[in-house]
Amino acid sequence: MADSEIKVKKGTTTVGLICKDGIVLAAEKRATIGGFIADKKAEKIVLITDKMALTTAGTVSDAQLIVKLVRAELKLKQVRTNRESTLKEAANLLGGMIYGNIRKFSAIPGITQFLLAGVDDQGTHLYDLFVDGSVIDITDYVSSGSGSIIVYGILEALYKKDMTIKEGTELALKSINAAIQRDSASGNGIVVYTITNAGIKKILDKNMEAMLKM
């Protein structure tokens, strides 16, 4: 077994949905090293400002470092310009960081993917920051991580363009649950955030433990 395979924590399912009254972000809580469950309470949705949230997928150490860097850069830019960055500016900044990270020489590949959601003066926005540093403006739905192939089947069948935040939350939960049932690298809990013109709100944070009753 390669050294990188026994040291790198990864395995994820995240979902982002555009609704008529905002955005829904959801993720599960399991991090794995190979076939071993390394963390049952991994935080895969993080705030980078009080108006922007990221879902994380990929190599955990690289994702954590990039989150710290983008937080610092956005704060520094706000101090220098006396204004908050737009979602598009934040997405382009993050995309550049991912581009540089994946192309640097390393014994452990820095593979990371983020979903960026938030609200600015132009409204709510959702971006997919792919592992190669590309930035995609999402207008319907997106998923990342090892369980995304399962999630996309659910979203393709059930997503509706004009769904409400409540309907989007139900669909996100159904999608994450499907991944948990079939993807061994996903599980142990679900977190859901909503992003509206009023701001970001965590509406669900549930741990799930498997127990054997004798």
Residue pairs with C-beta under 8 A, 6 or more apart in sequence:
1 34
3 107
3 108
4 107
4 108
4 109
5 33
5 34
6 33
6 34
7 33
7 108
8 33
8 59
8 60
8 61
8 108
9 31
9 32
9 33
9 38
9 39
9 42
9 59
9 60
9 61
10 31
10 32
10 33
10 57
10 58
10 59
10 60
10 111
10 146
10 185
11 30
11 31
11 32
11 145
11 146
11 183
11 184
11 185
11 186
12 27
12 28
12 30
12 31
12 44
12 56
12 57
12 58
12 144
12 145
12 146
12 147
12 185
12 186
13 27
13 28
13 143
13 144
13 145
13 146
13 147
13 148
13 150
13 151
13 175
13 176
13 179
13 180
13 183
13 186
14 25
14 26
14 27
14 44
14 45
14 55
14 56
14 57
14 115
14 143
14 144
14 145
14 148
15 24
15 25
15 26
15 27
15 141
15 142
15 143
15 151
15 155
15 172
15 175
15 176
16 23
16 24
16 25
16 55
16 115
16 117
16 126
16 128
16 138
16 141
16 142
16 143
17 23
17 24
17 140
17 141
17 155
17 159
17 163
17 168
17 171
17 172
18 126
18 138
18 139
18 140
18 141
19 163
19 164
19 165
19 167
19 168
20 161
20 162
20 163
20 164
21 164
21 165
21 196
22 124
22 165
22 194
22 195
22 196
22 197
23 117
23 124
23 125
23 126
23 168
23 194
23 195
23 196
24 165
24 168
24 169
24 171
24 172
24 192
24 193
24 194
24 195
25 45
25 53
25 55
25 115
25 117
25 172
25 192
25 193
25 194
25 195
26 45
26 169
26 172
26 173
26 175
26 176
26 190
26 191
26 192
26 193
27 44
27 45
27 55
27 176
27 190
27 191
28 44
28 147
28 176
28 179
28 180
28 186
28 187
28 188
28 189
28 190
28 191
29 39
29 40
29 41
29 42
29 43
29 44
29 187
29 188
29 189
29 190
29 191
29 207
30 37
30 39
30 40
30 42
30 185
30 186
30 187
30 188
30 189
31 37
31 38
31 39
31 42
31 60
32 38
32 184
32 185
35 184
37 187
37 188
40 187
40 188
40 189
40 207
40 209
41 188
41 189
41 207
42 60
43 191
44 55
44 56
44 57
44 191
45 53
45 54
45 55
45 56
45 191
45 193
46 53
46 54
46 56
46 67
47 53
47 54
47 200
48 54
48 67
48 70
48 71
48 74
48 90
49 71
49 74
49 75
49 84
49 90
49 118
50 199
50 200
51 84
51 118
51 119
51 120
51 199
51 200
52 74
52 87
52 90
52 116
52 117
52 118
52 200
53 116
53 117
53 118
53 193
53 195
53 200
54 67
54 70
54 94
54 114
54 115
54 116
54 117
55 114
55 115
55 144
56 63
56 64
56 67
56 112
56 113
56 114
57 63
57 112
57 113
57 114
57 144
57 145
58 110
58 111
58 112
58 113
58 131
58 145
59 108
59 109
59 110
59 111
59 112
61 108
62 101
62 110
62 111
62 112
63 112
63 114
66 94
66 97
66 98
66 101
66 112
66 114
69 97
70 90
70 93
70 94
70 97
73 93
74 85
74 90
74 93
77 85
77 89
78 84
78 85
84 120
85 93
86 120
86 121
86 122
87 116
87 118
87 119
87 120
87 122
87 125
87 127
88 125
88 137
90 116
90 118
91 116
91 125
91 127
91 129
91 135
91 137
92 135
94 114
94 116
94 129
94 135
95 129
95 133
95 134
95 135
96 133
97 133
98 112
98 114
98 129
98 130
98 131
98 132
98 133
99 132
99 133
100 133
101 110
101 112
102 109
102 110
102 111
102 112
102 131
102 132
102 133
104 110
111 131
112 131
113 128
113 129
113 130
113 131
113 144
113 145
114 129
114 144
115 126
115 127
115 128
115 129
115 138
115 142
115 144
116 125
116 126
116 127
116 129
117 124
117 125
117 126
117 127
117 193
117 195
118 124
118 125
118 195
118 200
119 125
119 195
119 196
119 197
119 199
119 200
123 197
124 195
124 196
124 197
125 137
126 137
126 138
126 142
127 135
127 136
127 137
127 138
128 135
128 136
128 138
128 142
128 144
129 135
129 136
130 136
136 142
140 159
140 161
141 155
141 159
143 151
143 152
143 155
143 175
145 185
145 186
146 183
146 185
146 186
147 176
147 179
147 180
147 182
147 183
147 185
147 186
148 179
150 178
150 179
150 182
150 183
151 175
151 176
151 178
151 179
153 178
154 171
154 174
154 175
154 178
155 171
155 175
158 171
158 174
159 171
160 167
163 171
165 194
165 196
169 192
169 194
169 203
169 204
172 192
173 190
173 192
173 204
176 186
176 190
177 190
179 186
180 186
180 187
180 190
180 208
187 208
188 207
188 208
188 209
189 205
189 206
189 207
189 208
190 204
190 205
190 206
190 208
191 202
191 204
191 205
191 206
192 202
192 203
192 204
192 205
193 200
193 201
193 202
193 203
194 200
194 201
194 203
